Amino acid sequence: MITFDRVSKTFSHPTQPVQVLSDVSHNWAPGAVHLIMGPSGSGKTTLLLIAGGLLSPDQGRIIVQEKDVYNLSYRKRCDFRALCVGFVFQQFCLIPYLNVLDNVMLPTLPRRHTEPLSSVKKRATELLELLQLAHRSTHLPEELSIGERQRTSLARALLTSPPILLADEPTGNLDDENAHIVIELLSQQAKQGRTVIVATHDRRWTTSCPTATVFQPNLA
């Protein structure tokens, strides 16, 4: 369960502050896909960053697994992100000098001493095959299309089977076939008991995943 308790966030600006989230209180339960929808500037990405321990709110609490995320020490919050959260960034955030396979394997670095490299590589390869990227495994990010980078980012987020998946526009650059694969894959993750939160403009989610809940932060 992810709980926002009266969360607000304002960004500074030379002319006037921009309030993005105002007194947001909401719960996102495991075992379901939760869609964050709304126009640009309504706080979708900010909400995901705060939920994932990447951006401190100005006020309010974020409770995840009975822990107040922003009351944790810096080290424990890093551990929380590494072990509990898979993040699909809208801008992908792939390491430019690593190939696709190595980018996907990155989340296992904090636990590399507990799992053989061969099993990590096998799991990463299976994800790339599922997302139709096996033929790109040795390519660098700059050699990929935008859609391929998006799917690589998703494979990286899924690699460690984290209990929380936060995806920022994961299908925005995908054709219908690949969008369906991504929607089905994240829906399966939710059915396995994970908390899946997707920020999106893509209406294909509401038709392909009719059981998903919809939350609009600017209307909270």
ZATIBA-46159 format. One record per residue (C-alpha): residue number from 1; residue in three letters; chain; x, z, y. Coordinates in nm, 3 decimals. Layout:
+-----+------+-------+---------+---------+---------+
:  nr : rest : kette :    east :      up :   north :
+-----+------+-------+---------+---------+---------+
: NUM :  ALA :     A :       X :       Z :       Y :
...
+-----+------+-------+---------+---------+---------+
//
This chain:
+-----+------+-------+---------+---------+---------+
:  nr : rest : kette :    east :      up :   north :
+-----+------+-------+---------+---------+---------+
:   1 :  MET :     A :   0.000 :   0.000 :   0.000 :
:   2 :  ILE :     A :   0.118 :  -0.089 :   0.350 :
:   3 :  THR :     A :  -0.050 :   0.108 :   0.626 :
:   4 :  PHE :     A :  -0.030 :   0.039 :   0.999 :
:   5 :  ASP :     A :  -0.136 :   0.346 :   1.198 :
:   6 :  ARG :     A :  -0.202 :   0.262 :   1.566 :
:   7 :  VAL :     A :   0.093 :   0.021 :   1.592 :
:   8 :  SER :     A :   0.176 :  -0.144 :   1.924 :
:   9 :  LYS :     A :   0.458 :  -0.377 :   2.028 :
:  10 :  THR :     A :   0.545 :  -0.519 :   2.370 :
:  11 :  PHE :     A :   0.829 :  -0.757 :   2.454 :
:  12 :  SER :     A :   1.001 :  -0.751 :   2.792 :
:  13 :  HIS :     A :   0.988 :  -1.059 :   3.016 :
:  14 :  PRO :     A :   1.137 :  -1.136 :   3.361 :
:  15 :  THR :     A :   0.791 :  -1.165 :   3.521 :
:  16 :  GLN :     A :   0.580 :  -0.924 :   3.318 :
:  17 :  PRO :     A :   0.582 :  -0.754 :   2.976 :
:  18 :  VAL :     A :   0.406 :  -0.933 :   2.691 :
:  19 :  GLN :     A :   0.200 :  -0.711 :   2.464 :
:  20 :  VAL :     A :   0.181 :  -0.871 :   2.121 :
:  21 :  LEU :     A :   0.024 :  -0.594 :   1.911 :
:  22 :  SER :     A :  -0.206 :  -0.330 :   2.055 :
:  23 :  ASP :     A :  -0.311 :  -0.019 :   1.862 :
:  24 :  VAL :     A :  -0.330 :  -0.198 :   1.525 :
:  25 :  SER :     A :  -0.452 :   0.009 :   1.231 :
:  26 :  HIS :     A :  -0.497 :  -0.161 :   0.896 :
:  27 :  ASN :     A :  -0.425 :  -0.125 :   0.522 :
:  28 :  TRP :     A :  -0.289 :  -0.396 :   0.291 :
:  29 :  ALA :     A :  -0.339 :  -0.303 :  -0.074 :
:  30 :  PRO :     A :  -0.135 :  -0.425 :  -0.372 :
:  31 :  GLY :     A :  -0.286 :  -0.672 :  -0.614 :
:  32 :  ALA :     A :  -0.422 :  -0.912 :  -0.354 :
:  33 :  VAL :     A :  -0.323 :  -1.192 :  -0.117 :
:  34 :  HIS :     A :  -0.372 :  -1.093 :   0.247 :
:  35 :  LEU :     A :  -0.378 :  -1.367 :   0.511 :
:  36 :  ILE :     A :  -0.274 :  -1.296 :   0.870 :
:  37 :  MET :     A :  -0.440 :  -1.569 :   1.075 :
:  38 :  GLY :     A :  -0.481 :  -1.647 :   1.443 :
:  39 :  PRO :     A :  -0.342 :  -1.867 :   1.721 :
:  40 :  SER :     A :   0.024 :  -1.880 :   1.822 :
:  41 :  GLY :     A :   0.122 :  -1.569 :   2.011 :
:  42 :  SER :     A :  -0.137 :  -1.348 :   1.842 :
:  43 :  GLY :     A :   0.127 :  -1.132 :   1.673 :
:  44 :  LYS :     A :   0.142 :  -1.272 :   1.319 :
:  45 :  THR :     A :   0.522 :  -1.295 :   1.291 :
:  46 :  THR :     A :   0.572 :  -0.969 :   1.479 :
:  47 :  LEU :     A :   0.340 :  -0.794 :   1.235 :
:  48 :  LEU :     A :   0.536 :  -0.925 :   0.935 :
:  49 :  LEU :     A :   0.871 :  -0.824 :   1.085 :
:  50 :  ILE :     A :   0.745 :  -0.473 :   1.153 :
:  51 :  ALA :     A :   0.595 :  -0.444 :   0.803 :
:  52 :  GLY :     A :   0.926 :  -0.551 :   0.650 :
:  53 :  GLY :     A :   1.137 :  -0.295 :   0.832 :
:  54 :  LEU :     A :   1.303 :  -0.554 :   1.056 :
:  55 :  LEU :     A :   1.148 :  -0.475 :   1.396 :
:  56 :  SER :     A :   1.068 :  -0.130 :   1.529 :
:  57 :  PRO :     A :   0.726 :  -0.083 :   1.688 :
:  58 :  ASP :     A :   0.696 :   0.075 :   2.032 :
:  59 :  GLN :     A :   0.448 :   0.324 :   1.895 :
:  60 :  GLY :     A :   0.260 :   0.397 :   1.576 :
:  61 :  ARG :     A :   0.363 :   0.446 :   1.215 :
:  62 :  ILE :     A :   0.418 :   0.209 :   0.920 :
:  63 :  ILE :     A :   0.367 :   0.383 :   0.587 :
:  64 :  VAL :     A :   0.489 :   0.204 :   0.275 :
:  65 :  GLN :     A :   0.493 :   0.370 :  -0.065 :
:  66 :  GLU :     A :   0.417 :   0.701 :   0.110 :
:  67 :  LYS :     A :   0.724 :   0.667 :   0.334 :
:  68 :  ASP :     A :   0.728 :   0.632 :   0.712 :
:  69 :  VAL :     A :   0.953 :   0.325 :   0.729 :
:  70 :  TYR :     A :   1.081 :   0.380 :   1.082 :
:  71 :  ASN :     A :   1.147 :   0.748 :   1.021 :
:  72 :  LEU :     A :   1.403 :   0.657 :   0.755 :
:  73 :  SER :     A :   1.774 :   0.655 :   0.829 :
:  74 :  TYR :     A :   1.934 :   0.317 :   0.897 :
:  75 :  ARG :     A :   2.088 :   0.311 :   0.549 :
:  76 :  LYS :     A :   1.766 :   0.404 :   0.372 :
:  77 :  ARG :     A :   1.573 :   0.142 :   0.568 :
:  78 :  CYS :     A :   1.830 :  -0.118 :   0.459 :
:  79 :  ASP :     A :   1.780 :  -0.004 :   0.100 :
:  80 :  PHE :     A :   1.404 :  -0.034 :   0.144 :
:  81 :  ARG :     A :   1.437 :  -0.395 :   0.262 :
:  82 :  ALA :     A :   1.684 :  -0.487 :  -0.012 :
:  83 :  LEU :     A :   1.492 :  -0.332 :  -0.300 :
:  84 :  CYS :     A :   1.126 :  -0.351 :  -0.199 :
:  85 :  VAL :     A :   1.072 :  -0.654 :   0.025 :
:  86 :  GLY :     A :   1.095 :  -1.028 :  -0.032 :
:  87 :  PHE :     A :   1.075 :  -1.215 :   0.300 :
:  88 :  VAL :     A :   1.003 :  -1.586 :   0.349 :
:  89 :  PHE :     A :   1.114 :  -1.655 :   0.705 :
:  90 :  GLN :     A :   0.951 :  -1.926 :   0.914 :
:  91 :  GLN :     A :   1.300 :  -2.042 :   1.021 :
:  92 :  PHE :     A :   1.425 :  -2.009 :   0.659 :
:  93 :  CYS :     A :   1.743 :  -1.809 :   0.745 :
:  94 :  LEU :     A :   1.951 :  -1.981 :   0.475 :
:  95 :  ILE :     A :   2.330 :  -1.933 :   0.477 :
:  96 :  PRO :     A :   2.462 :  -2.275 :   0.587 :
:  97 :  TYR :     A :   2.786 :  -2.269 :   0.385 :
:  98 :  LEU :     A :   2.620 :  -2.167 :   0.056 :
:  99 :  ASN :     A :   2.445 :  -2.413 :  -0.170 :
: 100 :  VAL :     A :   2.080 :  -2.376 :  -0.271 :
: 101 :  LEU :     A :   2.148 :  -2.182 :  -0.591 :
: 102 :  ASP :     A :   2.380 :  -1.935 :  -0.420 :
: 103 :  ASN :     A :   2.130 :  -1.885 :  -0.136 :
: 104 :  VAL :     A :   1.860 :  -1.800 :  -0.388 :
: 105 :  MET :     A :   2.089 :  -1.552 :  -0.568 :
: 106 :  LEU :     A :   2.181 :  -1.363 :  -0.249 :
: 107 :  PRO :     A :   1.924 :  -1.079 :  -0.282 :
: 108 :  THR :     A :   2.095 :  -0.955 :  -0.598 :
: 109 :  LEU :     A :   2.419 :  -0.866 :  -0.416 :
: 110 :  PRO :     A :   2.321 :  -0.497 :  -0.364 :
: 111 :  ARG :     A :   2.259 :  -0.462 :  -0.738 :
: 112 :  ARG :     A :   2.515 :  -0.708 :  -0.876 :
: 113 :  HIS :     A :   2.695 :  -0.429 :  -1.065 :
: 114 :  THR :     A :   2.376 :  -0.355 :  -1.265 :
: 115 :  GLU :     A :   2.287 :  -0.706 :  -1.382 :
: 116 :  PRO :     A :   2.503 :  -0.979 :  -1.537 :
: 117 :  LEU :     A :   2.560 :  -1.281 :  -1.317 :
: 118 :  SER :     A :   2.447 :  -1.510 :  -1.601 :
: 119 :  SER :     A :   2.097 :  -1.358 :  -1.609 :
: 120 :  VAL :     A :   2.065 :  -1.378 :  -1.228 :
: 121 :  LYS :     A :   2.168 :  -1.744 :  -1.237 :
: 122 :  LYS :     A :   1.921 :  -1.817 :  -1.517 :
: 123 :  ARG :     A :   1.632 :  -1.660 :  -1.325 :
: 124 :  ALA :     A :   1.729 :  -1.841 :  -1.002 :
: 125 :  THR :     A :   1.747 :  -2.173 :  -1.187 :
: 126 :  GLU :     A :   1.402 :  -2.118 :  -1.340 :
: 127 :  LEU :     A :   1.256 :  -2.055 :  -0.994 :
: 128 :  LEU :     A :   1.417 :  -2.371 :  -0.857 :
: 129 :  GLU :     A :   1.269 :  -2.569 :  -1.146 :
: 130 :  LEU :     A :   0.925 :  -2.419 :  -1.081 :
: 131 :  LEU :     A :   0.947 :  -2.515 :  -0.713 :
: 132 :  GLN :     A :   1.077 :  -2.865 :  -0.797 :
: 133 :  LEU :     A :   1.421 :  -2.797 :  -0.649 :
: 134 :  ALA :     A :   1.645 :  -2.800 :  -0.956 :
: 135 :  HIS :     A :   1.795 :  -3.134 :  -0.849 :
: 136 :  ARG :     A :   1.899 :  -2.974 :  -0.518 :
: 137 :  SER :     A :   2.072 :  -2.666 :  -0.658 :
: 138 :  THR :     A :   2.423 :  -2.775 :  -0.549 :
: 139 :  HIS :     A :   2.317 :  -2.906 :  -0.206 :
: 140 :  LEU :     A :   2.380 :  -2.727 :   0.123 :
: 141 :  PRO :     A :   2.083 :  -2.635 :   0.345 :
: 142 :  GLU :     A :   2.165 :  -2.909 :   0.598 :
: 143 :  GLU :     A :   2.121 :  -3.165 :   0.320 :
: 144 :  LEU :     A :   1.763 :  -3.053 :   0.250 :
: 145 :  SER :     A :   1.436 :  -3.155 :   0.406 :
: 146 :  ILE :     A :   1.244 :  -2.889 :   0.599 :
: 147 :  GLY :     A :   1.001 :  -2.851 :   0.308 :
: 148 :  GLU :     A :   1.289 :  -2.805 :   0.063 :
: 149 :  ARG :     A :   1.440 :  -2.535 :   0.284 :
: 150 :  GLN :     A :   1.104 :  -2.363 :   0.293 :
: 151 :  ARG :     A :   1.078 :  -2.361 :  -0.086 :
: 152 :  THR :     A :   1.438 :  -2.241 :  -0.118 :
: 153 :  SER :     A :   1.352 :  -1.947 :   0.107 :
: 154 :  LEU :     A :   1.053 :  -1.870 :  -0.116 :
: 155 :  ALA :     A :   1.265 :  -1.880 :  -0.433 :
: 156 :  ARG :     A :   1.509 :  -1.635 :  -0.273 :
: 157 :  ALA :     A :   1.224 :  -1.397 :  -0.184 :
: 158 :  LEU :     A :   1.088 :  -1.406 :  -0.539 :
: 159 :  LEU :     A :   1.417 :  -1.363 :  -0.724 :
: 160 :  THR :     A :   1.416 :  -0.984 :  -0.757 :
: 161 :  SER :     A :   1.038 :  -0.954 :  -0.813 :
: 162 :  PRO :     A :   0.998 :  -0.713 :  -0.519 :
: 163 :  PRO :     A :   0.677 :  -0.511 :  -0.489 :
: 164 :  ILE :     A :   0.615 :  -0.651 :  -0.139 :
: 165 :  LEU :     A :   0.619 :  -1.020 :  -0.043 :
: 166 :  LEU :     A :   0.594 :  -1.118 :   0.324 :
: 167 :  ALA :     A :   0.569 :  -1.491 :   0.392 :
: 168 :  ASP :     A :   0.570 :  -1.648 :   0.738 :
: 169 :  GLU :     A :   0.407 :  -1.995 :   0.726 :
: 170 :  PRO :     A :   0.531 :  -2.065 :   0.370 :
: 171 :  THR :     A :   0.326 :  -2.387 :   0.337 :
: 172 :  GLY :     A :   0.335 :  -2.514 :   0.694 :
: 173 :  ASN :     A :   0.580 :  -2.796 :   0.619 :
: 174 :  LEU :     A :   0.464 :  -2.885 :   0.270 :
: 175 :  ASP :     A :   0.258 :  -3.170 :   0.131 :
: 176 :  ASP :     A :  -0.056 :  -3.087 :  -0.068 :
: 177 :  GLU :     A :   0.115 :  -3.088 :  -0.408 :
: 178 :  ASN :     A :   0.393 :  -2.849 :  -0.311 :
: 179 :  ALA :     A :   0.158 :  -2.636 :  -0.100 :
: 180 :  HIS :     A :  -0.062 :  -2.589 :  -0.408 :
: 181 :  ILE :     A :   0.242 :  -2.481 :  -0.612 :
: 182 :  VAL :     A :   0.338 :  -2.222 :  -0.349 :
: 183 :  ILE :     A :  -0.017 :  -2.089 :  -0.307 :
: 184 :  GLU :     A :  -0.060 :  -2.058 :  -0.684 :
: 185 :  LEU :     A :   0.280 :  -1.890 :  -0.724 :
: 186 :  LEU :     A :   0.212 :  -1.627 :  -0.457 :
: 187 :  SER :     A :  -0.140 :  -1.573 :  -0.592 :
: 188 :  GLN :     A :   0.012 :  -1.501 :  -0.934 :
: 189 :  GLN :     A :   0.248 :  -1.248 :  -0.775 :
: 190 :  ALA :     A :  -0.053 :  -1.067 :  -0.628 :
: 191 :  LYS :     A :  -0.230 :  -1.066 :  -0.967 :
: 192 :  GLN :     A :   0.080 :  -0.894 :  -1.109 :
: 193 :  GLY :     A :   0.022 :  -0.605 :  -0.869 :
: 194 :  ARG :     A :   0.239 :  -0.697 :  -0.572 :
: 195 :  THR :     A :   0.137 :  -0.674 :  -0.209 :
: 196 :  VAL :     A :   0.141 :  -1.029 :  -0.071 :
: 197 :  ILE :     A :   0.096 :  -1.084 :   0.303 :
: 198 :  VAL :     A :   0.100 :  -1.439 :   0.437 :
: 199 :  ALA :     A :   0.103 :  -1.530 :   0.807 :
: 200 :  THR :     A :  -0.035 :  -1.882 :   0.839 :
: 201 :  HIS :     A :  -0.226 :  -2.145 :   1.033 :
: 202 :  ASP :     A :  -0.276 :  -2.340 :   0.710 :
: 203 :  ARG :     A :  -0.646 :  -2.359 :   0.615 :
: 204 :  ARG :     A :  -0.551 :  -2.470 :   0.264 :
: 205 :  TRP :     A :  -0.502 :  -2.100 :   0.188 :
: 206 :  THR :     A :  -0.866 :  -2.015 :   0.249 :
: 207 :  THR :     A :  -0.987 :  -2.296 :   0.022 :
: 208 :  SER :     A :  -0.726 :  -2.258 :  -0.255 :
: 209 :  CYS :     A :  -0.726 :  -1.877 :  -0.252 :
: 210 :  PRO :     A :  -1.090 :  -1.781 :  -0.176 :
: 211 :  THR :     A :  -1.042 :  -1.417 :  -0.279 :
: 212 :  ALA :     A :  -0.776 :  -1.359 :  -0.012 :
: 213 :  THR :     A :  -0.856 :  -1.117 :   0.268 :
: 214 :  VAL :     A :  -0.814 :  -1.236 :   0.629 :
: 215 :  PHE :     A :  -0.687 :  -1.022 :   0.916 :
: 216 :  GLN :     A :  -0.646 :  -1.131 :   1.279 :
: 217 :  PRO :     A :  -0.418 :  -0.886 :   1.461 :
: 218 :  ASN :     A :  -0.530 :  -0.980 :   1.811 :
: 219 :  LEU :     A :  -0.888 :  -0.895 :   1.715 :
: 220 :  ALA :     A :  -0.806 :  -0.561 :   1.553 :
+-----+------+-------+---------+---------+---------+
//
